[in-house]
């Protein structure tokens, strides 16, 4: 700025500086850990829920209409959470899986219990059209990503590969010959149970190609869930694991770095949240992310 311009703007200097300072010191936007693309079922106080979903075909460029990945979510003795996708999802070595193997093979039952608490959790991701969502009618007619577990995936495989001769195979991801999925949630011994969920009879999602094309155009690309670029590196995960466990650790791989439980840093460390082997963990990631954000 020239001197002449500076002189001409002198009357605006204070207002400009105050405005700029206000912008810098104003309230900052809190980072959201909620992925608005992901649909989650709502349950009542008894733990029951119901919705009707239509699984959708793969988006252009995606080989399959689902993607599979594993993650780990547990609280360490430091009170901090480890919430990370496992590198085993993309065929690589993962520090928690290596640690769990050492714990399991130590011969100590306590180590086995720790390994169980830190085990991998399996997730699938697919696009769905929400046909009915009584608890949240605004979701109806919308396309979302649906994160689900092995039990629901097994139901998908059951209709694609029926066991009995009087049953015809159904591709639930097909627009024209697929079937709606009636998601029925019950609370069984404190865990969400999906055993009563079932597919309806096959029927076209719509008789209008224009409507189907409009739905297809809203389908999300799910390749990000299997893209190595969306995963942290081995060294980054090792460093995070060491921090959560309260260990002085180098980011480099160490043979025995996580082979045993570290001494607690607190007199009464919070219990690790462990998932039941038969439980579906549909909303686990958002729950753990919320806890981590509150630290």
Secondary structure as UniProt FT lines:
FT   HELIX           3..8
FT   HELIX           10..12
FT   HELIX           13..25
FT   TURN            36..37
FT   STRAND          38..39
FT   TURN            45..46
FT   STRAND          49..55
FT   TURN            60..61
FT   STRAND          66..75
FT   TURN            77..78
FT   STRAND          81..85
FT   HELIX           87..90
FT   HELIX           95..104
FT   TURN            105..106
FT   HELIX           109..117
FT   STRAND          121..132
FT   TURN            134..135
FT   HELIX           137..139
FT   TURN            140..141
FT   STRAND          143..148
FT   HELIX           150..160
FT   TURN            165..166
FT   TURN            172..173
FT   TURN            175..177
FT   STRAND          181..188
FT   TURN            189..190
FT   STRAND          191..193
FT   TURN            195..196
FT   STRAND          198..199
FT   HELIX           209..216
FT   TURN            217..218
FT   HELIX           223..226
FT   HELIX           228..230
FT   HELIX           234..245
FT   TURN            255..258
FT   TURN            267..268
FT   TURN            277..278
FT   TURN            282..283
FT   HELIX           284..293
//
